[in-house]
Amino acid sequence: MTWQQSSPATASARSARLDTPTRLWLLLATVVAAVLTVGLVTGFSLAGRESTASRTAQGTEALYAEVQDLSYNLADANATAATALLTGSETTSGFTTRYDSDLSQAEDLLSAASQRVAGDAYASGRLKSVAEQIPVYTGLIGQALADNRLAYPAAGAYLRQASLLLTGSMLVETGDVAGEQQSSTSGGIGSSSSFALWVLVFGLIGLEAIWLVARRVSRITHRRINLGLLGAMVAVIGLFGWSLFAFGGAGIESGSAGDDFGSISSAQTEVSQLSLAEAYVALQQIDRGEDQGADATSAKAALVYADPDPGEAASSSGAALAAAQSEYGKFNTCALAAINAANAGQYESKVDASGGVGGCEPSAGVLHDDLLYIFDESQAHFEQDMSSLGSQYAGSGALPVGIAIGVLGAVAAAYGINRRLAEYR
């Protein structure tokens, strides 16, 4: 029997033919991994942005609003107590009800806010300090009202001590927490709409991988177009296009939400400053110059901060802002007249319960309601904008959608290459 030895060229060709299925399997695994990775990265990125938007709206902004409301209730309780001392020895039921309501709401808000900041040592510590000082504050106010009923001159001293505790410590600490949450909310609004660079990076890498695999498959199979790989490329481009569209829409909603949050912050600050202004105007009457003008200075500063911000028109109706600005003008004029009269030594012997110091209470009440209306409008717009922002990322379905598109692209690629593998079975 005669054996014929194969030529080197024939052996090389046979070896290449035997290695082709293995190479195709490696290319299949590469492209499937690339497409799935793009889908996962896109899905996780968009889901992360949606989660940030949800956490900002339902967590940090809600906590900020609670702490600001806490500050207002504490300030309003102080203004109510101060004015009550000026109405006479007997505190009317209206003042008592308002004071008790303020403190009850303050305690409820403090409890809710403390639960929200359970993982934040700094904020928890500040709120805990406020909680510990509330009994001290109410004790001082109670003593002031009791002494006032007996016409003891020490009533004003107790009220002054309570006011110093409130403005010098309690409101400072709530302000620190509010400032922290304000920064967190603003940062969350920005982060929830920022473009995820990883989506671009992995998208380009995925397209490059598919293109290189397509070229390799074309050389091996001698076919210029592979429909399966073309489908995988369409899937990756679709993921990238979806992310661009989502981030673009989220950016628009984020801008609106930022304006709304600015209006919320302004309205809540103005409401608190309004109550502080009322308290200082009353304290000026009680101290009768013993404070050396400190009450008048503090009252004027609070009046400046209580002035409605024109920027609030971005989130509230122009009519609401115009009404608030008009009423602020009346209250400001009335309060300044009372402050200047007291500076000149013209103190009121007894304050009318319904009119307040200088008869400014009616204007203060209307202004308070106008500012709360602006706040409610801005809050509603903010919640709507943040909900719309989250919906740009398909809501909570961002991750499943990203994975689903990635799987479809991977299946298409696998199908396209598997058809070529079938030729070698």
GIPE-V186787 format. One record per residue. N is the residue number from 1. OMEGA is omega in degrees with one decimal (none if undefined). D_CENTER is the distance of its C-alpha to the mean C-alpha in whole Angstrom. Layout:
N;OMEGA;D_CENTER
N;OMEGA;D_CENTER
This chain:
1;-177.0;90
2;178.9;88
3;178.9;85
4;-178.0;83
5;179.4;80
6;177.8;77
7;178.5;76
8;-178.7;73
9;179.8;72
10;179.1;72
11;-179.8;71
12;179.3;68
13;179.7;67
14;179.9;67
15;179.0;65
16;-179.8;62
17;-180.0;63
18;-178.2;62
19;-175.2;59
20;178.8;57
21;179.5;56
22;178.7;54
23;177.9;53
24;177.5;51
25;178.1;50
26;177.5;48
27;178.4;47
28;-179.8;46
29;-179.2;44
30;-175.9;42
31;177.6;41
32;178.7;40
33;-178.3;38
34;-177.4;36
35;178.7;35
36;179.3;34
37;178.0;32
38;178.5;30
39;179.7;29
40;-179.4;28
41;179.4;26
42;-179.6;24
43;-179.9;23
44;-179.4;22
45;-179.4;20
46;177.8;19
47;178.0;18
48;178.4;16
49;178.4;14
50;179.0;13
51;177.9;13
52;178.7;10
53;-179.7;8
54;-179.5;9
55;179.3;8
56;-177.2;4
57;-173.4;5
58;-177.2;8
59;-171.8;7
60;-179.4;5
61;178.1;3
62;177.8;7
63;178.1;8
64;-179.9;8
65;179.4;9
66;-178.9;12
67;176.9;13
68;175.9;13
69;176.8;15
70;178.9;17
71;-179.9;18
72;-177.4;19
73;177.1;21
74;179.9;23
75;-179.1;24
76;176.9;25
77;-179.7;27
78;178.7;29
79;179.1;29
80;-179.6;31
81;-178.8;33
82;-180.0;34
83;-179.7;35
84;-179.7;37
85;-176.5;39
86;-176.4;40
87;-180.0;41
88;-177.2;44
89;-179.7;45
90;179.1;44
91;-178.4;40
92;-178.7;40
93;179.8;38
94;178.9;36
95;179.9;34
96;-179.9;35
97;-179.0;33
98;-180.0;30
99;-179.9;30
100;179.1;30
101;178.6;27
102;-178.1;25
103;178.6;26
104;177.9;26
105;179.2;22
106;-179.9;21
107;178.3;23
108;179.4;21
109;179.1;17
110;178.5;19
111;-179.5;20
112;-179.3;17
113;179.8;14
114;177.7;17
115;-179.3;17
116;-175.7;14
117;-176.5;14
118;-178.5;18
119;-178.1;17
120;-175.6;16
121;-177.9;19
122;-178.5;18
123;178.9;16
124;179.6;18
125;-179.9;21
126;-179.8;20
127;176.5;19
128;178.2;23
129;177.8;24
130;-179.9;23
131;-179.6;24
132;-177.3;28
133;-179.3;28
134;177.6;27
135;178.2;31
136;-179.3;32
137;-179.0;31
138;176.7;32
139;179.2;35
140;178.4;36
141;178.4;35
142;178.9;37
143;179.3;40
144;-179.8;39
145;178.8;40
146;179.0;43
147;179.5;45
148;177.6;44
149;-179.4;46
150;179.3;49
151;176.8;48
152;-179.9;48
153;-178.9;47
154;-178.5;45
155;-179.8;42
156;179.9;41
157;178.0;40
158;178.8;39
159;178.0;36
160;180.0;36
161;178.0;35
162;-179.6;32
163;177.8;31
164;177.2;31
165;-177.9;29
166;-174.6;26
167;-176.1;26
168;-177.0;27
169;-172.3;25
170;-179.8;23
171;175.6;21
172;-178.1;21
173;175.4;20
174;177.2;17
175;177.6;16
176;179.4;16
177;178.9;13
178;178.7;11
179;177.9;12
180;-178.7;11
181;176.2;7
182;177.6;7
183;179.8;8
184;179.7;7
185;178.7;3
186;177.7;6
187;179.3;8
188;177.8;6
189;179.3;6
190;-178.1;10
191;-176.9;11
192;179.8;11
193;-179.0;13
194;-178.1;15
195;179.8;19
196;-177.2;20
197;-179.0;23
198;178.1;25
199;178.7;25
200;-177.0;27
201;-178.1;29
202;176.0;30
203;178.9;31
204;177.8;33
205;178.9;35
206;178.2;35
207;178.3;37
208;179.4;39
209;-179.9;40
210;-178.8;41
211;179.0;43
212;177.9;45
213;179.5;46
214;178.0;47
215;-178.9;49
216;178.7;51
217;179.3;51
218;179.2;53
219;-176.8;55
220;-173.6;56
221;-179.1;56
222;175.2;58
223;-172.2;55
224;-174.9;53
225;174.1;50
226;-174.4;49
227;178.7;47
228;178.3;45
229;175.5;44
230;176.6;43
231;178.1;41
232;179.1;39
233;177.2;38
234;179.6;37
235;-179.8;35
236;177.5;33
237;177.6;33
238;177.7;31
239;-179.5;29
240;178.6;28
241;178.0;28
242;-179.4;26
243;178.1;23
244;179.1;24
245;-178.3;23
246;-179.1;20
247;177.7;18
248;178.1;20
249;179.9;18
250;179.4;15
251;178.5;15
252;179.8;16
253;179.5;13
254;178.0;11
255;178.5;13
256;179.7;13
257;177.9;9
258;177.0;9
259;-179.9;12
260;-179.3;10
261;175.4;7
262;178.4;10
263;177.5;12
264;-178.8;10
265;-178.6;10
266;-177.0;14
267;-179.2;15
268;177.3;14
269;-179.1;16
270;178.6;19
271;179.5;19
272;-179.7;20
273;176.1;22
274;178.9;24
275;177.6;25
276;178.8;25
277;178.1;28
278;-178.7;30
279;-177.8;30
280;177.0;31
281;178.0;34
282;-179.9;35
283;177.9;36
284;177.6;38
285;-177.9;40
286;-176.5;40
287;177.4;41
288;173.7;43
289;-178.8;43
290;179.9;43
291;178.4;40
292;174.6;41
293;-177.6;39
294;-179.6;35
295;-179.5;34
296;178.9;35
297;-179.7;33
298;179.4;30
299;-179.9;30
300;177.7;31
301;179.0;28
302;178.5;25
303;178.7;27
304;-178.4;26
305;179.2;22
306;-179.5;22
307;-178.6;24
308;-178.1;21
309;178.3;20
310;179.1;21
311;179.4;18
312;178.9;17
313;-180.0;19
314;-175.8;17
315;-179.9;15
316;-179.5;18
317;178.9;22
318;-179.7;24
319;-179.5;26
320;179.5;23
321;179.8;23
322;178.9;27
323;179.5;27
324;179.9;25
325;178.6;26
326;-179.0;30
327;176.8;29
328;178.9;28
329;179.1;31
330;-178.1;33
331;-178.9;31
332;178.8;31
333;-179.3;35
334;-177.7;36
335;179.6;34
336;177.6;36
337;178.4;39
338;179.7;39
339;-178.1;38
340;178.4;40
341;178.8;43
342;177.2;42
343;179.7;42
344;178.0;46
345;-179.7;47
346;-178.3;47
347;178.4;45
348;-178.8;45
349;177.0;47
350;-176.7;45
351;176.3;42
352;-175.0;42
353;-177.7;39
354;-177.2;38
355;-177.4;38
356;-179.8;36
357;178.2;37
358;-177.8;39
359;-174.8;38
360;-173.7;35
361;179.6;33
362;179.1;33
363;179.0;32
364;179.7;29
365;178.7;28
366;179.0;28
367;178.1;26
368;-179.8;24
369;179.1;24
370;-179.7;23
371;177.1;20
372;177.0;19
373;177.1;20
374;178.7;18
375;-179.1;14
376;177.6;15
377;-178.5;16
378;179.7;13
379;179.2;11
380;178.6;13
381;179.6;13
382;-179.5;9
383;178.1;10
384;-179.9;13
385;179.8;12
386;175.6;9
387;177.9;12
388;178.1;14
389;179.6;13
390;-178.6;13
391;176.3;17
392;179.5;18
393;-178.3;18
394;178.1;20
395;179.9;18
396;-178.5;19
397;-176.8;22
398;-178.5;21
399;178.0;23
400;179.8;26
401;178.3;27
402;179.1;27
403;-178.3;29
404;179.0;31
405;177.9;32
406;178.8;32
407;178.7;35
408;178.1;37
409;179.2;37
410;178.3;38
411;178.5;41
412;179.3;42
413;179.7;43
414;178.7;45
415;-178.2;47
416;-179.1;48
417;-179.3;49
418;176.7;50
419;177.4;53
420;177.7;54
421;-178.9;54
422;-179.2;56
423;-177.2;59
424;-179.6;60
425;none;60
